[in-house]
Amino acid sequence: EHTLRWQGGWLFWFAVTLSFAWSYFALGRHLKASPPWPALAIGLALVAAAVDLVGVLVNMTVLPELAQALVAGPAGA
C-alpha cells in the first residue's frame, strides 16, 4: 500500500549514505599519511557505509515484496 513512500524514504537514505561516504573519502585524500589512525578510521567509515548501502538496498527491494506477500496471506488461501 505504501511501497512507493517506503522506497522513496530509503532512496533518500541511500543518497545520505553516499554523501557520508564521499565526505570521508574526500577528507582522507587531504590528510597527511604520517599517523596511520586517521586512514584506519576513514577506511572503517567507508566499510560501514558499504554495509549500510547493502541494508538500504535490501530495505528498498526485498521488504516491500515481503510485506505484499504478508498482506496477501498464504498461497492458496
C-alpha positions as CSV (number, residue, x, y, z in Angstrom):
1,E,0.0,0.0,0.0
2,H,2.8,2.4,0.9
3,T,5.5,0.8,-1.2
4,L,6.5,3.9,-3.1
5,R,6.8,6.0,0.0
6,W,8.8,3.3,1.7
7,Q,11.2,3.1,-1.3
8,G,11.4,6.8,-1.6
9,G,12.5,7.1,2.0
10,W,15.1,4.5,1.6
11,L,16.3,6.1,-1.6
12,F,16.8,9.4,0.3
13,W,18.8,7.5,2.9
14,F,20.8,5.9,0.1
15,A,21.8,9.5,-1.0
16,V,22.6,10.4,2.6
17,T,24.9,7.4,3.0
18,L,26.6,8.1,-0.3
19,S,27.3,11.7,0.7
20,F,28.6,10.4,4.1
21,A,31.0,8.0,2.3
22,W,32.1,10.6,-0.2
23,S,32.9,13.2,2.5
24,Y,35.1,10.7,4.4
25,F,36.8,9.7,1.1
26,A,37.5,13.4,0.3
27,L,38.7,14.0,3.9
28,G,41.0,11.0,3.6
29,R,42.6,12.3,0.4
30,H,43.6,15.6,2.1
31,L,45.0,14.2,5.4
32,K,48.7,13.6,6.0
33,A,49.6,9.9,6.0
34,S,52.1,10.1,8.8
35,P,49.9,8.8,11.6
36,P,48.0,5.7,10.4
37,W,45.0,6.2,12.7
38,P,43.1,8.7,10.5
39,A,43.4,6.4,7.5
40,L,42.2,3.5,9.5
41,A,39.2,5.5,10.8
42,I,38.3,6.6,7.3
43,G,38.6,3.1,6.0
44,L,36.3,1.8,8.7
45,A,33.8,4.5,8.0
46,L,33.8,3.6,4.3
47,V,33.3,-0.1,5.1
48,A,30.4,0.9,7.4
49,A,28.9,3.0,4.7
50,A,29.2,0.0,2.3
51,V,27.4,-2.3,4.8
52,D,24.7,0.4,5.3
53,L,24.2,0.6,1.5
54,V,23.6,-3.1,1.3
55,G,21.0,-2.8,4.1
56,V,19.3,0.1,2.3
57,L,19.1,-1.9,-0.9
58,V,17.6,-4.8,0.9
59,N,15.0,-2.5,2.6
60,M,14.2,-0.9,-0.8
61,T,13.7,-4.1,-2.7
62,V,13.1,-7.2,-0.5
63,L,11.0,-5.8,2.3
64,P,8.2,-4.3,0.1
65,E,7.8,-7.7,-1.6
66,L,7.7,-9.5,1.8
67,A,5.1,-7.0,3.1
68,Q,2.9,-7.6,0.0
69,A,3.2,-11.4,0.5
70,L,2.2,-11.0,4.1
71,V,-0.8,-8.9,3.3
72,A,-1.9,-11.3,0.5
73,G,-1.9,-14.2,3.0
74,P,-0.8,-17.8,2.5
75,A,-0.8,-19.1,-1.1
76,G,-4.0,-21.0,-1.9
77,A,-6.0,-19.5,0.9
